[in-house]
Amino acid sequence: LAERQIFNYPPYSRIVRIILCSEQLNELAECSMILAQNLRDIFGSRTLGPVTPLIDKIRGEHRLEIVLKIENASSFTKARRLIGEQIREVEKSRRFRKVKIVCDVDPL
């Protein structure tokens, strides 16, 4: 537990994994970089990625992940709202209309 606390892992924080998928790798990479930078502007060093997951392609769709660590002392409701706003912002762009974005809170 001491190591988990040092590295800010559950149960000392909440983990939000944002998975981005698209058949178009260039479009996916650009979208993930923009979303990660927008989240980094808000959450700072608690934003990790984008990175390629172990399984980087499923049914012809490429995948990238962004991971956020939200401390228990912070308002998770506010963090969830801010994350949602940033996701909706990139989804508005016509360039990224084929990118699917899914959030997984406290993944195993």
C-alpha positions as CSV (number, residue, x, y, z in Angstrom):
1,L,0.0,0.0,0.0
2,A,2.9,2.4,0.7
3,E,4.1,2.1,-2.9
4,R,0.6,2.6,-4.2
5,Q,0.4,5.8,-2.2
6,I,3.8,7.0,-3.4
7,F,2.8,6.5,-7.1
8,N,-0.8,7.8,-6.5
9,Y,-2.6,4.6,-7.5
10,P,-5.9,3.4,-6.1
11,P,-7.1,3.3,-3.3
12,Y,-5.3,6.7,-3.0
13,S,-6.6,8.1,-6.3
14,R,-9.1,7.4,-9.1
15,I,-7.8,6.3,-12.5
16,V,-9.6,7.4,-15.7
17,R,-8.5,5.6,-18.9
18,I,-9.6,7.3,-22.1
19,I,-9.5,5.0,-25.1
20,L,-9.6,6.5,-28.6
21,C,-10.3,4.3,-31.6
22,S,-10.2,4.9,-35.4
23,E,-9.5,3.2,-38.6
24,Q,-7.4,6.3,-39.6
25,L,-4.1,6.2,-37.7
26,N,-3.1,9.8,-38.6
27,E,-6.5,11.2,-37.5
28,L,-6.4,9.2,-34.3
29,A,-2.9,10.3,-33.4
30,E,-3.7,14.0,-34.0
31,C,-6.9,13.8,-32.0
32,S,-5.2,12.0,-29.1
33,M,-2.4,14.5,-29.0
34,I,-4.9,17.5,-28.9
35,L,-7.0,15.8,-26.3
36,A,-4.0,14.9,-24.1
37,Q,-2.6,18.5,-24.3
38,N,-6.0,20.0,-23.4
39,L,-6.3,17.6,-20.4
40,R,-2.6,18.3,-19.5
41,D,-3.5,22.1,-19.4
42,I,-6.1,21.3,-16.8
43,F,-4.7,18.3,-14.9
44,G,-0.9,18.8,-15.4
45,S,1.4,15.9,-14.8
46,R,-1.5,13.7,-13.7
47,T,-2.2,13.3,-17.5
48,L,-0.3,10.4,-19.0
49,G,-0.1,9.6,-22.7
50,P,-1.2,9.2,-25.3
51,V,0.3,5.7,-25.4
52,T,-0.3,2.6,-27.5
53,P,-2.0,-0.1,-25.5
54,L,-0.8,-3.7,-25.6
55,I,-3.6,-4.6,-28.0
56,D,-3.2,-1.7,-30.4
57,K,-5.7,-2.8,-33.1
58,I,-9.1,-4.5,-32.8
59,R,-11.3,-5.3,-35.8
60,G,-9.3,-2.9,-38.1
61,E,-9.4,0.0,-35.6
62,H,-6.2,1.5,-34.2
63,R,-6.3,2.4,-30.5
64,L,-4.5,4.9,-28.3
65,E,-5.0,5.6,-24.5
66,I,-4.7,8.6,-22.2
67,V,-4.6,7.9,-18.5
68,L,-5.5,10.4,-15.7
69,K,-4.9,10.1,-12.0
70,I,-7.3,12.0,-9.9
71,E,-6.5,12.3,-6.2
72,N,-9.1,11.3,-3.7
73,A,-8.8,14.8,-2.1
74,S,-10.0,16.3,-5.4
75,S,-13.6,16.5,-6.5
76,F,-14.1,13.6,-8.9
77,T,-17.5,15.1,-10.0
78,K,-15.6,18.3,-11.1
79,A,-12.9,16.2,-12.8
80,R,-15.5,14.1,-14.6
81,R,-17.2,17.3,-15.9
82,L,-13.9,18.8,-17.1
83,I,-12.9,15.6,-18.9
84,G,-16.3,15.4,-20.5
85,E,-16.0,19.0,-21.7
86,Q,-12.7,18.3,-23.3
87,I,-13.9,15.2,-25.0
88,R,-16.9,17.0,-26.4
89,E,-14.7,19.8,-27.6
90,V,-12.6,17.4,-29.8
91,E,-15.6,15.5,-30.9
92,K,-17.0,18.7,-32.4
93,S,-14.2,18.9,-34.9
94,R,-15.1,17.5,-38.4
95,R,-11.6,16.2,-38.7
96,F,-12.2,13.8,-35.8
97,R,-15.7,12.6,-36.6
98,K,-14.6,9.0,-37.2
99,V,-12.7,8.8,-33.8
100,K,-14.6,7.0,-31.1
101,I,-13.7,8.0,-27.5
102,V,-14.6,5.8,-24.5
103,C,-13.8,6.4,-20.8
104,D,-13.1,3.7,-18.3
105,V,-13.1,4.7,-14.6
106,D,-10.9,2.6,-12.3
107,P,-10.0,-0.1,-14.8
108,L,-8.7,-3.4,-13.5
